[in-house]
Amino acid sequence: MQVTETLSDGLKRELKVVIPADELAGRLDTYLDDLKSKVRIKGFRPGKVPAAHLKRLYGRQAMAEIVSNMLNETTAKAVEDRNERPALQPEVDLSDDDAQKVLAGEIDLTYTMTYEILPEIEIGKFDDIEIERPIVEISDEGVMEQVEQIAESNRPFEPKSGKTPKAENGDRVTMSYLGKIDGEPFEGGADENGQLVLGSGRFIPGFEEQLVGVKKGEEKVVTVSFPEDYPAEHLAGKEATFDVVVKEIEAPGELKVDDEFAKGLGLESLDKLKEIVRGQIESQFGQATRQKVKRQLLDKLDERYDFALPEKLVENEFDNIWRQVENDMARSGKTFADEDTDEEAAKADYRKIAERRVRLGLVLSEIGEKNEIQVTDEELQRAMFEQVRQYPGQEQQVFDYFKKNPAALAGLRAPIYEDKVVDYLLELAKVTDKVVTKEDLMKADDEDEETAEKA
């Protein structure tokens, strides 16, 4: 194999590779010699088929397989011999005319391979990075507030007394209803025994208010408009009518938050319920704190590193982001004008995000590699089981999917690896705690979390 560099420009590389025709011919002879003992051809004893006959029957097919293998082998070896790290799989250019002559054994296999290499990154030290970790102190009052919300959702209701009782805020109405748009029923707009606590704000704005004052057995037409940002696109912003039949009106019963209430939830005491609720709050706040700290760290790294990026990696990342943007806009029915921008400006903004992701991904990868950070088989298995749990009844299909798709498995590995590198860096950085309010902790950053946080 002869390799000649034809381009070296920044991170871009182009090589010309030549594999002599006689080397291909030698591989073909070896291939056919091995095939001789395996094939069964009428008129010939096993292992006695002449090579020339085999070549006529299988030569072109065999040569195509050999050329394919040689392309894979030689591209990998050419890069390895140069001690380079390609950002992506090299692209191979072999003209159709040459390919036909190569398959016929008439010329050398000559092709061009192009690729981009990963940049050299000077890691440096991280003990000068300062991170402020926002934390919320969980009070007994805050825990009790959550417990009372749980209790409220489990409040008992009793049929309302009186000759012809009317529904009031706080009452629970059991009803059947049929929703229509332009006189036609729509999917998901019907229920035979729907229950609604008036004043809870669970239904479409304006719906509950129109039920205040209804009586058992009453029929009523409720007219409302779905919000413009309603999740179901076919309903968003549209006016709808609901044919409602009131079946029952119940008044809220007495609510006691005590040990007996906790036992009704399957727990031994109110203290145990409080303990569980406190743990849930700590987990929720802990995740939010982690997200904020990670964002700060990534921002610091983004400020610290500035180097040339492989264009293909950036392009691929931008394509993924832009595809998601287009899907979201199609789903919501919004336009760039609704966001006070235009397509060109939006693309420029999202390209910067793509560059940030690629840059941070390369930095974290380099840090992890230099410090021998690994994702264990046990961690990968745990992540896979988490995915499997989300598809009850389809466990085996999900397992098979990951086994057959290395890219899917790599998709599970990547966030685990990133978090382990982040943990490593946080151990080195100067992290100080700052007590904040729940509202400040849970407040979203200016940039969209999903877009900005990911490296």
Phi and psi in degrees as a GROMACS rama.xvg file:
@    title "Ramachandran Plot"
@    xaxis  label "Phi"
@    yaxis  label "Psi"
@TYPE xy
-114.053  126.38  GLN-2
-119.645  128.237  VAL-3
-126.509  127.065  THR-4
-77.4484  125.248  GLU-5
-110.916  -11.2576  THR-6
-154.883  133.476  LEU-7
-143.381  96.7318  SER-8
-132.858  102.904  ASP-9
63.7809  -119.932  GLY-10
-92.1615  -5.73846  LEU-11
-85.0392  139.168  LYS-12
-134.1  146.193  ARG-13
-139.291  128.662  GLU-14
-124.83  144.159  LEU-15
-104.871  125.262  LYS-16
-117.964  132.551  VAL-17
-124.721  126.533  VAL-18
-117.918  117.605  ILE-19
-56.9145  145.683  PRO-20
-61.808  -33.5768  ALA-21
-69.0821  -26.5535  ASP-22
-69.3246  -39.8184  GLU-23
-64.5614  -41.1329  LEU-24
-62.9652  -39.8518  ALA-25
-62.3664  -41.5305  GLY-26
-65.8139  -37.1524  ARG-27
-64.5191  -42.7729  LEU-28
-60.007  -43.9834  ASP-29
-63.3307  -41.4574  THR-30
-62.1224  -47.4661  TYR-31
-69.5705  -33.2515  LEU-32
-65.0607  -39.1919  ASP-33
-69.7867  -36.125  ASP-34
-68.2351  -30.0325  LEU-35
-53.5679  -40.1502  LYS-36
-82.2979  -6.54062  SER-37
-105.88  -32.1266  LYS-38
-83.3017  154.002  VAL-39
-119.944  113.379  ARG-40
-121.178  129.928  ILE-41
-58.2095  131.395  LYS-42
96.9296  -6.16108  GLY-43
-129.297  141.633  PHE-44
-74.4992  152.354  ARG-45
-54.6136  130.374  PRO-46
82.8437  -1.06437  GLY-47
-112.561  12.9135  LYS-48
-73.5011  126.204  VAL-49
-59.8901  142.686  PRO-50
-58.6923  -38.3547  ALA-51
-63.1295  -38.0333  ALA-52
-68.3512  -42.8806  HIS-53
-60.6488  -39.342  LEU-54
-65.2827  -38.0873  LYS-55
-64.3898  -39.069  ARG-56
-79.4221  -43.1468  LEU-57
-121.248  -1.5646  TYR-58
-57.6909  -47.4728  GLY-59
-67.538  -42.8751  ARG-60
-63.2038  -42.7859  GLN-61
-65.128  -41.5564  ALA-62
-65.4466  -36.8903  MET-63
-61.7438  -41.6225  ALA-64
-66.837  -40.4485  GLU-65
-64.3589  -44.7182  ILE-66
-61.8563  -42.811  VAL-67
-60.1039  -44.9896  SER-68
-65.1537  -39.9134  ASN-69
-64.9914  -37.3985  MET-70
-62.5677  -44.9539  LEU-71
-63.859  -45.1512  ASN-72
-65.2263  -47.2677  GLU-73
-74.4887  -33.6442  THR-74
-64.3543  -43.5403  THR-75
-64.1543  -42.2911  ALA-76
-69.5033  -38.5149  LYS-77
-59.9021  -43.0756  ALA-78
-69.2129  -41.6105  VAL-79
-62.5116  -42.9846  GLU-80
-63.724  -28.3022  ASP-81
-88.3819  -3.76868  ARG-82
60.7641  40.328  ASN-83
-112.096  157.219  GLU-84
-116.915  101.861  ARG-85
-66.4444  141.839  PRO-86
-70.6355  -35.9704  ALA-87
-140.338  171.125  LEU-88
-58.465  129.14  GLN-89
-57.4765  146.258  PRO-90
-92.3125  135.424  GLU-91
-110.413  132.979  VAL-92
-118.758  114.215  ASP-93
-133.952  116.8  LEU-94
-63.9855  149.108  SER-95
-61.3498  -39.4666  ASP-96
-63.3322  -45.4306  ASP-97
-63.8172  -38.8327  ASP-98
-60.3228  -41.6151  ALA-99
-64.6516  -39.7811  GLN-100
-71.2564  -34.508  LYS-101
-64.5967  -44.2952  VAL-102
-63.5072  -29.4148  LEU-103
-83.8753  -5.05185  ALA-104
77.4402  20.6952  GLY-105
-89.6028  -28.4818  GLU-106
-136.842  168.2  ILE-107
-66.6846  155.463  ASP-108
-83.5778  110.449  LEU-109
-123.592  125.57  THR-110
-145.609  164.399  TYR-111
-112.222  134.079  THR-112
-119.488  132.225  MET-113
-121.829  144.285  THR-114
-164.608  168.615  TYR-115
-115.72  143.04  GLU-116
-97.3639  157.694  ILE-117
-73.0406  140.817  LEU-118
-71.3491  154.991  PRO-119
-78.3849  129.861  GLU-120
-122.305  121.458  ILE-121
-83.2692  113.925  GLU-122
-71.985  -53.126  ILE-123
78.697  -164.722  GLY-124
-106.262  163.04  LYS-125
-127.674  5.34339  PHE-126
-74.3755  -5.19355  ASP-127
-97.923  0.0659537  ASP-128
-78.1467  128.878  ILE-129
-109.825  126.621  GLU-130
-124.097  136.209  ILE-131
-105.146  117.432  GLU-132
-96.638  111.123  ARG-133
-77.5792  129.683  PRO-134
-131.54  151.798  ILE-135
-113.524  128.602  VAL-136
-80.7033  124.38  GLU-137
-89.9393  114.755  ILE-138
-90.2738  160.698  SER-139
-62.1199  -34.3282  ASP-140
-64.9939  -39.9154  GLU-141
-64.1527  -39.4129  GLY-142
-64.8538  -45.2657  VAL-143
-63.9188  -34.429  MET-144
-61.4021  -42.1819  GLU-145
-66.7451  -39.6413  GLN-146
-61.7045  -41.9684  VAL-147
-65.8295  -32.5956  GLU-148
-66.9603  -39.0009  GLN-149
-63.1722  -42.8589  ILE-150
-62.4219  -42.0357  ALA-151
-60.9498  -38.8808  GLU-152
-71.003  -13.974  SER-153
-112.416  17.1439  ASN-154
-62.3222  136.814  ARG-155
-76.1841  150.494  PRO-156
-125.873  146.958  PHE-157
-129.893  144.698  GLU-158
-50.4808  135.785  PRO-159
-73.3244  133.841  LYS-160
-82.5899  167.575  SER-161
113.217  164.316  GLY-162
-68.4043  -52.7227  LYS-163
-135.522  73.3926  THR-164
-64.4888  142.891  PRO-165
-106.848  149.519  LYS-166
-73.896  136.737  ALA-167
-126.499  165.847  GLU-168
-57.126  134.022  ASN-169
100.388  -22.8325  GLY-170
-75.9834  155.045  ASP-171
-105.064  126.022  ARG-172
-106.566  126.241  VAL-173
-100.799  130.265  THR-174
-151.446  161.4  MET-175
-107.117  146.788  SER-176
-150.769  153.985  TYR-177
-134.62  116.536  LEU-178
-89.6966  141.69  GLY-179
-136.261  145.666  LYS-180
-122.881  124.568  ILE-181
54.0316  36.8398  ASP-182
82.0491  -3.41283  GLY-183
-110.753  131.331  GLU-184
-59.1299  145.619  PRO-185
-119.425  155.86  PHE-186
-62.5924  133.583  GLU-187
81.6921  7.47872  GLY-188
-105.359  20.4269  GLY-189
-135.224  149.882  ALA-190
-158.887  143.569  ASP-191
-91.6102  -28.7658  GLU-192
-138.572  52.513  ASN-193
-72.8485  141.077  GLY-194
-118.261  138.129  GLN-195
-145.334  125.716  LEU-196
-86.8334  116.39  VAL-197
-65.0317  132.497  LEU-198
94.2508  -3.05549  GLY-199
-79.9315  -19.3716  SER-200
73.3331  22.2457  GLY-201
-81.0555  -27.6119  ARG-202
-97.3688  -179.53  PHE-203
-56.9368  138.822  ILE-204
-50.9063  130.235  PRO-205
97.0134  -16.3926  GLY-206
-71.755  -51.9911  PHE-207
-64.2463  -39.1604  GLU-208
-58.6352  -33.4476  GLU-209
-77.5237  -8.53307  GLN-210
-95.3837  -11.0992  LEU-211
-63.0568  124.828  VAL-212
98.3696  -5.63424  GLY-213
-73.557  158.552  VAL-214
-117.775  160.904  LYS-215
-59.6986  132.758  LYS-216
88.3498  -9.88672  GLY-217
-72.3713  144.286  GLU-218
-108.744  136.917  GLU-219
-147.819  143.156  LYS-220
-101.311  119.802  VAL-221
-104.192  129.01  VAL-222
-113.606  125.868  THR-223
-141.213  168.044  VAL-224
-120.813  130.389  SER-225
-68.0648  141.641  PHE-226
-59.5451  152.577  PRO-227
-61.7525  -30.5731  GLU-228
-97.9256  21.4937  ASP-229
-60.361  134.966  TYR-230
-56.4075  -37.3708  PRO-231
-80.3683  111.378  ALA-232
-60.2711  -36.4765  GLU-233
-71.9367  -7.93106  HIS-234
-111.765  -23.246  LEU-235
-52.9783  127.181  ALA-236
77.592  0.221916  GLY-237
-97.1217  149.072  LYS-238
-84.0692  138.6  GLU-239
-136.559  152.985  ALA-240
-115.946  147.385  THR-241
-124.965  121.521  PHE-242
-83.7746  110.213  ASP-243
-111.375  135.24  VAL-244
-121.02  117.856  VAL-245
-80.3749  121.116  VAL-246
-100.404  -31.8951  LYS-247
-156.996  147.145  GLU-248
-126.814  124.979  ILE-249
-125.784  142.239  GLU-250
-94.5344  149.152  ALA-251
-66.4868  135.757  PRO-252
-87.5164  178.024  GLY-253
-69.1765  138.919  GLU-254
-118.667  120.97  LEU-255
-116.997  122.641  LYS-256
-96.5468  92.631  VAL-257
-145.151  -169.963  ASP-258
-60.7805  -36.5769  ASP-259
-64.5743  -39.4342  GLU-260
-61.9151  -45.5028  PHE-261
-60.6908  -39.7009  ALA-262
-64.7064  -32.4577  LYS-263
-64.4615  -21.6013  GLY-264
-93.2622  2.06216  LEU-265
90.8534  15.0015  GLY-266
-111.837  158.367  LEU-267
-79.1501  -22.6112  GLU-268
-162.058  167.409  SER-269
-66.0831  -36.0591  LEU-270
-61.179  -38.3202  ASP-271
-65.7429  -39.2486  LYS-272
-62.2961  -44.1223  LEU-273
-61.5766  -39.5604  LYS-274
-61.6867  -43.6676  GLU-275
-66.0872  -43.3122  ILE-276
-63.4524  -41.6076  VAL-277
-59.67  -42.8894  ARG-278
-62.1535  -38.5918  GLY-279
-66.0264  -40.8509  GLN-280
-65.2479  -43.9822  ILE-281
-59.7806  -40.9154  GLU-282
-64.8493  -44.2097  SER-283
-62.0996  -48.5338  GLN-284
-67.0415  -36.4796  PHE-285
-62.1992  -40.7256  GLY-286
-64.8852  -41.1778  GLN-287
-65.6931  -40.892  ALA-288
-62.1934  -45.4429  THR-289
-58.0843  -43.8328  ARG-290
-62.9237  -42.3938  GLN-291
-66.9226  -42.855  LYS-292
-65.0821  -43.022  VAL-293
-62.459  -41.7841  LYS-294
-60.2548  -44.4036  ARG-295
-59.6555  -44.6687  GLN-296
-62.1267  -44.947  LEU-297
-65.0046  -37.2936  LEU-298
-61.6609  -42.5948  ASP-299
-63.6883  -42.3756  LYS-300
-66.3884  -38.4337  LEU-301
-64.1319  -36.3691  ASP-302
-70.0944  -31.7998  GLU-303
-79.9834  -33.2729  ARG-304
-110.36  134.934  TYR-305
-145.585  109.765  ASP-306
-150.725  163.132  PHE-307
-63.4299  140.585  ALA-308
-111.296  144.1  LEU-309
-62.1612  122.038  PRO-310
-60.1953  -37.8682  GLU-311
-64.5174  -39.914  LYS-312
-62.857  -43.4437  LEU-313
-64.1072  -42.8459  VAL-314
-62.1945  -44.3761  GLU-315
-62.8394  -42.9098  ASN-316
-66.1489  -42.2523  GLU-317
-61.8501  -42.8641  PHE-318
-59.1428  -40.995  ASP-319
-63.851  -44.8013  ASN-320
-64.4778  -46.9283  ILE-321
-65.7579  -35.609  TRP-322
-61.3393  -41.3396  ARG-323
-66.5148  -40.8439  GLN-324
-60.0956  -47.3007  VAL-325
-63.0834  -40.6633  GLU-326
-63.8257  -42.8362  ASN-327
-64.0584  -40.6531  ASP-328
-68.422  -38.4257  MET-329
-65.0617  -38.2459  ALA-330
-69.7938  -39.2461  ARG-331
-87.4106  -17.853  SER-332
77.8696  11.2498  GLY-333
-86.1129  162.416  LYS-334
-121.362  170.374  THR-335
-62.9976  -32.4883  PHE-336
-63.096  -33.9756  ALA-337
-63.272  -25.1121  ASP-338
-98.6981  13.8581  GLU-339
57.1356  43.4201  ASP-340
-149.873  -174.655  THR-341
-133.162  173.051  ASP-342
-61.6482  -40.7743  GLU-343
-64.0993  -45.0808  GLU-344
-66.6649  -39.0813  ALA-345
-63.8239  -41.9034  ALA-346
-62.7549  -39.103  LYS-347
-63.482  -41.3665  ALA-348
-65.449  -44.9728  ASP-349
-72.1883  -25.0656  TYR-350
-68.3566  -35.7818  ARG-351
-63.9784  -38.1012  LYS-352
-65.6267  -40.1868  ILE-353
-62.0885  -42.5596  ALA-354
-63.4501  -40.1275  GLU-355
-61.4397  -46.9008  ARG-356
-60.0986  -46.3879  ARG-357
-64.3525  -45.7775  VAL-358
-59.774  -49.4434  ARG-359
-66.9089  -35.383  LEU-360
-62.0659  -42.0415  GLY-361
-67.758  -40.1647  LEU-362
-64.3843  -48.4277  VAL-363
-63.8867  -38.133  LEU-364
-63.8392  -42.7139  SER-365
-66.1556  -41.9437  GLU-366
-62.4838  -44.6436  ILE-367
-63.2423  -41.5214  GLY-368
-67.6895  -44.4469  GLU-369
-64.1151  -28.4125  LYS-370
-106.839  14.3993  ASN-371
55.0387  41.9682  GLU-372
-82.3124  129.113  ILE-373
-127.807  152.561  GLN-374
-97.6197  120.841  VAL-375
-78.0644  160.021  THR-376
-60.6513  -35.9983  ASP-377
-64.0304  -41.8243  GLU-378
-65.7281  -39.2526  GLU-379
-68.0992  -39.9889  LEU-380
-62.7593  -41.5096  GLN-381
-62.7868  -41.7104  ARG-382
-65.2433  -36.974  ALA-383
-66.9234  -41.9618  MET-384
-63.5391  -34.7624  PHE-385
-62.26  -40.1323  GLU-386
-66.4069  -43.4525  GLN-387
-60.4283  -39.3468  VAL-388
-61.7727  -22.4337  ARG-389
-78.9716  -6.68662  GLN-390
-128.783  68.7608  TYR-391
-59.9545  135.071  PRO-392
89.3879  -12.2874  GLY-393
-121.762  23.6938  GLN-394
-54.8709  -47.6181  GLU-395
-64.8177  -38.6408  GLN-396
-63.6409  -37.8929  GLN-397
-68.5209  -42.8142  VAL-398
-58.5918  -46.2775  PHE-399
-62.658  -37.6409  ASP-400
-59.6713  -46.8365  TYR-401
-68.5743  -34.8071  PHE-402
-66.2863  -35.3336  LYS-403
-91.5099  -8.99169  LYS-404
-125.435  91.519  ASN-405
-55.738  -33.6939  PRO-406
-65.8914  -36.1892  ALA-407
-67.4004  -39.4848  ALA-408
-66.176  -39.3001  LEU-409
-63.6747  -32.7744  ALA-410
-65.6558  -29.0287  GLY-411
-76.7164  -36.3682  LEU-412
-70.4978  -38.7816  ARG-413
-55.9577  -51.593  ALA-414
-66.8575  -30.3621  PRO-415
-66.0694  -46.4945  ILE-416
-60.4833  -44.9836  TYR-417
-60.5516  -44.5499  GLU-418
-65.3347  -34.7105  ASP-419
-69.0031  -37.2952  LYS-420
-67.6382  -41.6768  VAL-421
-60.2283  -43.9873  VAL-422
-60.0866  -40.9245  ASP-423
-60.9632  -44.3857  TYR-424
-68.1104  -37.093  LEU-425
-67.1725  -27.5608  LEU-426
-68.3819  -28.7996  GLU-427
-88.6007  -30.1146  LEU-428
-74.4165  164.716  ALA-429
-90.1735  105.163  LYS-430
-108.976  121.971  VAL-431
-119.344  141.871  THR-432
-84.2638  144.235  ASP-433
-135.73  121.986  LYS-434
-75.5658  127.424  VAL-435
-129.842  170.527  VAL-436
-79.3735  161.293  THR-437
-58.5244  -40.493  LYS-438
-63.147  -42.6787  GLU-439
-66.5622  -38.9734  ASP-440
-65.8401  -41.8182  LEU-441
-85.9818  -6.97888  MET-442
-67.7368  131.845  LYS-443
-68.8323  149.667  ALA-444
-69.7623  167.577  ASP-445
-59.8734  -42.6682  ASP-446
-81.3574  151.258  GLU-447
-58.2974  124.632  ASP-448
-57.101  -45.609  GLU-449
-64.3575  -35.4298  GLU-450
-80.2799  -43.4633  THR-451
-81.3558  -31.0696  ALA-452
-73.0816  -34.724  GLU-453
-69.7586  135.535  LYS-454
